Amino acid sequence: MTLLFLEGGNYMGLFILILVVMLLPAIIMTLIGFGLKKSKPKTAKILFIISVTYIIICLGICGSMMT
């Protein structure tokens, strides 16, 4: 299955994998933050801040490496 994505110069599978690694942790942290928003608002706020920081750093570093 993996060879199908990377065969013959078609690197779309690798590109999708890099995007998933870049965005998925921030999305998960945001969803956990929304889940904790009512019971622990301070923890949720910290998770939101970490998520935004992760996105800014990841899009800056990984995005510049991809171009």
C-alpha positions as CSV (number, residue, x, y, z in Angstrom):
1,M,0.0,0.0,0.0
2,T,2.8,2.4,0.9
3,L,4.7,1.7,-2.3
4,L,1.6,2.6,-4.3
5,F,1.8,6.1,-2.9
6,L,5.5,6.6,-3.5
7,E,6.0,4.8,-6.8
8,G,7.5,6.5,-9.8
9,G,7.8,10.2,-8.7
10,N,4.3,10.4,-7.3
11,Y,5.0,11.7,-3.9
12,M,1.4,12.7,-3.0
13,G,1.3,10.1,-0.2
14,L,4.4,11.5,1.4
15,F,3.0,15.0,1.1
16,I,-0.2,13.9,2.8
17,L,1.8,12.1,5.6
18,I,3.7,15.3,6.3
19,L,0.5,17.3,6.4
20,V,-1.0,14.9,8.9
21,V,2.0,15.1,11.1
22,M,1.9,18.9,10.9
23,L,-1.8,19.3,11.7
24,L,-3.1,16.3,13.6
25,P,-1.6,17.0,17.0
26,A,-2.9,20.5,17.0
27,I,-6.4,19.3,16.0
28,I,-6.4,16.7,18.8
29,M,-5.2,19.2,21.4
30,T,-8.0,21.6,20.3
31,L,-10.7,18.9,20.5
32,I,-9.4,17.9,24.0
33,G,-9.5,21.6,25.0
34,F,-13.1,21.9,23.9
35,G,-14.0,18.8,25.8
36,L,-12.4,20.2,29.0
37,K,-13.7,23.7,28.6
38,K,-16.6,23.5,31.1
39,S,-14.9,21.4,33.8
40,K,-11.3,22.8,33.6
41,P,-11.3,26.2,31.8
42,K,-7.7,27.0,32.7
43,T,-6.4,23.6,31.3
44,A,-8.5,24.2,28.2
45,K,-7.0,27.6,27.7
46,I,-3.4,26.2,28.0
47,L,-4.2,23.5,25.5
48,F,-5.5,26.1,23.0
49,I,-2.4,28.2,23.4
50,I,-0.1,25.2,22.9
51,S,-2.2,24.2,19.9
52,V,-1.9,27.6,18.2
53,T,1.9,27.7,19.0
54,Y,2.3,24.3,17.5
55,I,0.6,25.3,14.3
56,I,2.6,28.5,14.0
57,I,5.9,26.7,14.5
58,C,5.0,23.7,12.4
59,L,3.7,25.7,9.4
60,G,6.8,28.0,9.7
61,I,9.5,25.3,9.9
62,C,7.9,22.4,8.0
63,G,6.3,24.7,5.5
64,S,9.6,26.3,4.6
65,M,11.2,22.9,4.3
66,M,8.5,21.7,1.9
67,T,9.1,24.5,-0.6
